[in-house]
Amino acid sequence: MIYSYRIEQAIRAAGALHDGQRRKGRIPYPYITHPFAVACIIADYTDDEDTIIAGLLHDTIEDTGYTFAELEEDFGPSVSAIVRMVTIPAERGEGRDGWKEEHERYVAQLRSASDEALVVAAADKIHNMRSTIEEYHDDRVRFDHDFGGTHEERMTIYQSISNILNRRLHSDIVHEFNHVFDEYKKFIYES
């Protein structure tokens, strides 16, 4: 992983913006653990500073008061563009149907996303799936209670993301995504 002044600034920004937030899950870890993990996964596959920074800041627009204008001013148009491509569109629906609709819009966005954005999306999903398997390996009923969407809806979304990554992205991160996705399928269908 490269370390730079800009990455340090992104670490500080992510820490401040996500301050006090907790990660959804069985164990309410500080939220910042997720963007840090995503950035570490990204750094295993690229030294591109903007992509690593986007990984650190990928949830700031969805989950904080940070705006794309502020993001672009602080970290430049490239980081802002990457984050925009991996941000779930703001039109939030209600209940189970809302979860499905917003994630379908997210998948539609990924179809035309840059390679850098696909790397961030892959790392994000890798960490989400790993965290789910680790935290809920012995209690899938609680997992169903804690998260939106049905098993079929979640699998449809992840399969769509897998199809996009496998078709468009030529990076070893796709192999890691596929491996973790296979583990996630076992968790969903064999638990």
C-alpha positions as CSV (number, residue, x, y, z in Angstrom):
1,M,0.0,0.0,0.0
2,I,1.2,3.4,-0.8
3,Y,1.0,6.1,1.9
4,S,0.8,9.7,1.1
5,Y,-0.3,13.0,2.5
6,R,-3.6,12.8,0.5
7,I,-4.3,9.3,1.9
8,E,-3.6,10.6,5.4
9,Q,-6.1,13.4,4.7
10,A,-8.7,10.9,3.5
11,I,-8.1,8.8,6.6
12,R,-8.7,11.8,8.8
13,A,-11.8,12.9,6.8
14,A,-13.3,9.4,6.9
15,G,-12.7,9.2,10.6
16,A,-14.2,12.6,11.3
17,L,-17.2,12.0,9.0
18,H,-18.0,8.6,10.3
19,D,-17.3,9.5,13.9
20,G,-19.8,8.0,16.3
21,Q,-21.4,5.7,13.6
22,R,-21.6,2.0,14.2
23,R,-21.6,-0.7,11.6
24,K,-24.8,-2.7,11.1
25,G,-24.3,-6.2,12.3
26,R,-24.3,-8.5,15.2
27,I,-21.3,-6.7,16.7
28,P,-21.6,-2.9,16.4
29,Y,-18.0,-2.1,15.4
30,P,-17.1,1.5,14.8
31,Y,-18.2,2.2,11.2
32,I,-14.7,3.4,10.3
33,T,-13.5,-0.2,10.3
34,H,-15.4,-0.8,7.1
35,P,-13.8,2.0,4.9
36,F,-10.4,1.1,6.3
37,A,-10.9,-2.5,5.4
38,V,-12.1,-1.6,1.9
39,A,-9.0,0.6,1.4
40,C,-6.7,-2.2,2.5
41,I,-8.3,-4.6,0.1
42,I,-8.0,-2.1,-2.7
43,A,-4.3,-1.5,-1.8
44,D,-3.7,-5.3,-2.3
45,Y,-4.5,-4.8,-6.0
46,T,-3.5,-1.2,-7.0
47,D,-1.3,1.6,-5.8
48,D,-3.6,4.1,-7.5
49,E,-3.9,6.9,-4.9
50,D,-7.3,8.1,-6.1
51,T,-8.8,4.6,-5.9
52,I,-7.5,4.0,-2.4
53,I,-8.9,7.4,-1.3
54,A,-12.2,6.6,-2.9
55,G,-12.3,3.4,-0.9
56,L,-11.8,5.3,2.3
57,L,-14.5,7.8,1.4
58,H,-16.9,5.5,-0.5
59,D,-19.8,5.7,2.0
60,T,-19.5,9.3,3.1
61,I,-22.1,10.7,0.7
62,E,-24.7,8.0,1.6
63,D,-24.1,8.0,5.3
64,T,-23.0,11.5,6.3
65,G,-23.7,15.1,5.5
66,Y,-20.7,15.3,3.1
67,T,-21.6,16.4,-0.4
68,F,-20.0,15.6,-3.8
69,A,-19.0,19.3,-4.1
70,E,-17.1,19.1,-0.8
71,L,-15.6,15.8,-1.8
72,E,-14.4,17.2,-5.1
73,E,-13.0,20.3,-3.5
74,D,-11.2,18.3,-0.8
75,F,-9.9,15.3,-3.0
76,G,-10.4,16.3,-6.6
77,P,-12.7,15.3,-9.5
78,S,-11.2,11.8,-10.0
79,V,-12.0,10.7,-6.4
80,S,-15.4,12.4,-6.6
81,A,-16.2,10.6,-9.9
82,I,-15.2,7.2,-8.4
83,V,-17.3,7.7,-5.3
84,R,-20.3,8.9,-7.3
85,M,-20.2,5.6,-9.3
86,V,-20.4,3.5,-6.2
87,T,-22.9,5.6,-4.2
88,I,-26.4,4.1,-4.0
89,P,-28.6,6.7,-5.7
90,A,-30.3,9.0,-3.2
91,E,-33.9,8.1,-4.0
92,R,-34.6,5.8,-1.1
93,G,-37.6,3.6,-1.1
94,E,-39.6,2.3,1.8
95,G,-39.3,-1.2,3.3
96,R,-38.3,-4.3,1.4
97,D,-39.3,-3.0,-2.0
98,G,-37.2,0.1,-1.4
99,W,-34.1,-1.9,-0.6
100,K,-34.5,-3.9,-3.8
101,E,-35.1,-0.8,-6.0
102,E,-32.2,1.1,-4.6
103,H,-29.8,-1.8,-5.1
104,E,-31.1,-2.4,-8.7
105,R,-30.2,1.3,-9.4
106,Y,-26.8,0.7,-7.9
107,V,-26.2,-2.3,-10.2
108,A,-27.4,-0.2,-13.2
109,Q,-24.8,2.4,-12.3
110,L,-22.0,-0.2,-12.1
111,R,-22.7,-1.3,-15.6
112,S,-21.1,1.9,-16.9
113,A,-18.7,2.5,-14.0
114,S,-14.9,3.0,-14.5
115,D,-12.5,0.3,-13.7
116,E,-11.4,2.2,-10.6
117,A,-15.0,2.4,-9.4
118,L,-15.4,-1.4,-10.0
119,V,-12.3,-2.1,-7.9
120,V,-13.9,0.0,-5.1
121,A,-17.3,-1.8,-5.5
122,A,-15.5,-5.2,-5.5
123,A,-13.6,-4.4,-2.3
124,D,-16.7,-3.1,-0.6
125,K,-18.7,-6.2,-1.4
126,I,-15.8,-8.5,-0.4
127,H,-15.6,-6.9,3.0
128,N,-19.4,-6.9,3.4
129,M,-19.7,-10.6,2.5
130,R,-16.7,-11.6,4.7
131,S,-18.1,-9.6,7.7
132,T,-21.5,-11.2,7.2
133,I,-20.0,-14.7,7.1
134,E,-17.8,-14.0,10.1
135,E,-20.5,-12.4,12.3
136,Y,-23.5,-14.6,11.4
137,H,-21.9,-18.0,10.7
138,D,-23.9,-19.5,13.5
139,D,-27.1,-17.4,13.4
140,R,-28.5,-16.8,10.0
141,V,-31.9,-16.1,11.5
142,R,-30.5,-13.0,13.1
143,F,-28.8,-12.0,9.9
144,D,-32.2,-12.2,8.1
145,H,-33.6,-9.9,10.9
146,D,-30.7,-7.4,10.8
147,F,-30.4,-6.8,7.0
148,G,-32.8,-5.7,4.2
149,G,-33.8,-7.8,1.3
150,T,-34.6,-11.5,1.0
151,H,-32.0,-14.1,0.3
152,E,-33.1,-14.2,-3.3
153,E,-32.9,-10.5,-3.7
154,R,-29.5,-10.3,-2.1
155,M,-28.2,-13.2,-4.2
156,T,-29.6,-11.5,-7.4
157,I,-27.8,-8.3,-6.6
158,Y,-24.5,-10.0,-5.8
159,Q,-24.8,-12.2,-8.9
160,S,-25.4,-9.1,-11.0
161,I,-22.4,-7.4,-9.5
162,S,-20.4,-10.6,-10.1
163,N,-21.4,-10.7,-13.7
164,I,-20.3,-7.1,-14.2
165,L,-17.0,-7.6,-12.5
166,N,-16.2,-10.8,-14.4
167,R,-17.2,-9.3,-17.7
168,R,-15.5,-5.9,-17.4
169,L,-12.8,-5.8,-14.8
170,H,-9.4,-7.3,-15.6
171,S,-7.9,-7.4,-12.1
172,D,-7.0,-10.1,-9.6
173,I,-9.5,-8.6,-7.2
174,V,-12.2,-10.3,-9.3
175,H,-10.7,-13.7,-8.3
176,E,-11.0,-12.7,-4.6
177,F,-14.5,-11.5,-5.1
178,N,-15.5,-14.8,-6.8
179,H,-13.9,-16.8,-4.0
180,V,-15.7,-14.8,-1.2
181,F,-18.9,-14.9,-3.2
182,D,-18.8,-18.7,-3.3
183,E,-18.3,-18.7,0.5
184,Y,-21.3,-16.3,0.8
185,K,-23.5,-18.6,-1.3
186,K,-22.7,-21.5,1.0
187,F,-23.5,-19.3,4.0
188,I,-26.9,-18.3,2.4
189,Y,-27.9,-21.7,1.1
190,E,-26.3,-24.2,3.5
191,S,-26.6,-22.5,6.9
